Amino acid sequence: MRASIFLFSFLAMVVVYQPRPADADAGRLALVQADGSLRIGNRTVRLYGIHIPVTDRSCTTRLRPTRCGSRAALDLDSRLQGFVYCRFLGRNSDGSHNAFCEADCNTAAGRCREDLGARLISQGWAVAAPGAPFDYVVREKVARKHGRGIWGFQADSVIFR
């Protein structure tokens, strides 16, 4: 009887306690860089599974100051309203880190977390990289079909007279 109680307690403890990898799910403040990468502490973080094509053409204006950067960077900057939660997957040859990152979001149903890579693909500002999750590939096809982001009308290539 004692052995079964001990075994049950041990199994319950194993199920409840799931160690997390270092830095996983640690909420941190992030700054969006012009290329769409994130600066978290002293790390440059690239969102895993996506490729951000260059979409900015010019950032000059005489009328007012403007935020320069890729469309993806501008979209990310508008979404980050709190902490970013990243699961780091490894380092790149340039010293940057690959990670799946989520950001806090508010909905009518309450608080949630939004996958930043999935959002950029859904909005059409990024494409699924080779080896990306299947969900990303599907989101890219939907964005392309609906003409979102880079798949749609390129307003900044039109000259208005």
VEXDREN-2710 file (C-alpha; in Angstrom, 1 decimal):
% VEXDREN-2710
k/r/px/py/pz
1/MET/0.0/0.0/0.0
2/ARG/2.8/2.4/1.0
3/ALA/4.6/1.7/-2.3
4/SER/1.6/2.5/-4.4
5/ILE/1.1/5.8/-2.5
6/PHE/4.7/6.7/-3.0
7/LEU/4.5/5.8/-6.7
8/PHE/1.3/7.8/-7.2
9/SER/2.9/10.8/-5.4
10/PHE/6.0/10.6/-7.5
11/LEU/4.0/10.3/-10.8
12/ALA/1.8/13.3/-9.8
13/MET/4.9/15.3/-9.1
14/VAL/6.4/14.5/-12.5
15/VAL/3.2/15.4/-14.3
16/VAL/2.8/18.7/-12.4
17/TYR/6.5/19.8/-12.5
18/GLN/7.7/20.2/-16.1
19/PRO/11.0/22.0/-16.2
20/ARG/11.3/24.7/-18.8
21/PRO/14.3/25.4/-20.9
22/ALA/16.4/28.5/-19.9
23/ASP/14.8/31.8/-20.9
24/ALA/11.5/30.1/-22.1
25/ASP/8.4/32.0/-21.4
26/ALA/10.3/34.8/-19.6
27/GLY/8.4/38.0/-20.2
28/ARG/10.7/40.7/-21.3
29/LEU/10.4/44.1/-22.9
30/ALA/11.4/44.2/-26.6
31/LEU/12.4/46.9/-29.1
32/VAL/11.6/46.3/-32.7
33/GLN/14.6/47.0/-35.0
34/ALA/14.3/48.4/-38.6
35/ASP/14.8/44.9/-40.1
36/GLY/11.9/43.3/-38.1
37/SER/14.1/41.6/-35.6
38/LEU/13.7/42.2/-31.9
39/ARG/16.1/43.5/-29.3
40/ILE/15.5/41.8/-26.0
41/GLY/18.1/42.8/-23.4
42/ASN/21.4/42.4/-25.1
43/ARG/20.1/39.9/-27.6
44/THR/19.1/40.3/-31.2
45/VAL/16.2/37.9/-31.8
46/ARG/14.9/36.8/-35.2
47/LEU/11.5/35.2/-35.3
48/TYR/11.9/31.5/-36.1
49/GLY/10.2/30.1/-39.3
50/ILE/9.7/33.4/-41.2
51/HIS/11.6/35.4/-43.7
52/ILE/10.9/39.2/-43.9
53/PRO/11.3/40.6/-47.4
54/VAL/12.5/44.1/-47.8
55/THR/9.5/46.4/-48.4
56/ASP/10.6/49.9/-47.5
57/ARG/11.6/52.1/-50.4
58/SER/12.1/55.5/-48.8
59/CYS/11.7/57.1/-45.4
60/THR/12.1/60.8/-46.2
61/THR/9.4/63.4/-45.7
62/ARG/9.3/67.1/-45.3
63/LEU/5.9/67.2/-43.7
64/ARG/6.5/65.4/-40.4
65/PRO/8.9/62.9/-38.8
66/THR/8.2/59.3/-39.9
67/ARG/9.0/55.9/-38.4
68/CYS/11.3/54.2/-40.9
69/GLY/11.6/50.4/-41.3
70/SER/10.2/47.5/-43.1
71/ARG/6.4/47.0/-43.1
72/ALA/7.0/44.0/-40.8
73/ALA/8.8/46.2/-38.3
74/LEU/6.1/48.8/-38.4
75/ASP/3.4/46.1/-37.8
76/LEU/5.4/44.5/-35.0
77/ASP/6.0/47.9/-33.4
78/SER/2.2/48.6/-33.4
79/ARG/1.5/45.2/-31.7
80/LEU/4.0/45.2/-28.9
81/GLN/2.1/46.7/-25.9
82/GLY/3.6/44.7/-23.1
83/PHE/6.0/41.9/-22.5
84/VAL/7.3/39.5/-25.2
85/TYR/7.6/35.8/-24.3
86/CYS/10.2/33.9/-26.3
87/ARG/11.3/30.3/-26.6
88/PHE/14.9/30.4/-27.8
89/LEU/15.9/27.7/-30.3
90/GLY/19.5/28.5/-31.1
91/ARG/22.0/31.0/-32.4
92/ASN/22.8/32.1/-35.9
93/SER/26.2/32.6/-37.4
94/ASP/25.8/36.4/-36.9
95/GLY/25.3/36.0/-33.2
96/SER/21.5/36.6/-33.3
97/HIS/19.1/34.2/-31.7
98/ASN/16.2/32.3/-33.3
99/ALA/13.0/32.1/-31.2
100/PHE/9.3/31.6/-31.3
101/CYS/7.9/34.8/-29.7
102/GLU/4.5/35.8/-28.4
103/ALA/3.2/39.1/-27.2
104/ASP/0.4/40.1/-24.9
105/CYS/-2.8/41.0/-26.6
106/ASN/-6.2/42.2/-25.3
107/THR/-9.4/40.8/-26.7
108/ALA/-13.0/41.1/-25.7
109/ALA/-12.6/37.6/-24.2
110/GLY/-9.7/38.7/-22.0
111/ARG/-5.9/38.5/-22.2
112/CYS/-4.1/36.3/-24.6
113/ARG/-0.8/35.8/-26.3
114/GLU/-0.3/36.2/-30.0
115/ASP/2.4/34.4/-32.0
116/LEU/4.4/37.2/-33.7
117/GLY/5.7/35.2/-36.6
118/ALA/2.2/33.8/-37.4
119/ARG/0.8/37.4/-37.3
120/LEU/3.4/38.7/-39.7
121/ILE/2.7/35.9/-42.2
122/SER/-1.1/36.3/-41.8
123/GLN/-0.8/40.1/-42.5
124/GLY/1.4/39.4/-45.6
125/TRP/4.5/41.0/-44.2
126/ALA/6.6/37.8/-44.0
127/VAL/6.8/34.5/-45.8
128/ALA/7.2/31.0/-44.3
129/ALA/10.9/30.0/-44.3
130/PRO/12.0/26.5/-45.2
131/GLY/11.3/24.2/-42.2
132/ALA/8.6/26.5/-40.8
133/PRO/5.7/25.1/-38.9
134/PHE/2.9/23.8/-41.2
135/ASP/0.6/26.5/-39.7
136/TYR/2.9/29.2/-41.1
137/VAL/2.8/27.7/-44.6
138/VAL/-1.0/27.7/-44.5
139/ARG/-1.2/31.3/-43.3
140/GLU/1.1/32.4/-46.1
141/LYS/-1.2/30.7/-48.7
142/VAL/-4.2/32.4/-47.2
143/ALA/-2.5/35.8/-47.1
144/ARG/-1.4/35.4/-50.8
145/LYS/-5.0/34.4/-51.8
146/HIS/-6.5/37.4/-50.1
147/GLY/-3.8/39.8/-51.4
148/ARG/-2.6/40.9/-48.0
149/GLY/0.7/42.8/-47.5
150/ILE/3.4/42.0/-50.0
151/TRP/0.8/40.0/-52.0
152/GLY/-1.5/42.9/-52.5
153/PHE/-1.4/46.4/-54.2
154/GLN/1.9/48.1/-53.7
155/ALA/0.9/51.7/-52.9
156/ASP/4.4/53.0/-52.4
157/SER/5.4/52.0/-56.0
158/VAL/2.6/54.2/-57.5
159/ILE/3.4/57.8/-58.4
160/PHE/0.5/60.1/-57.6
161/ARG/0.2/63.3/-59.7
END
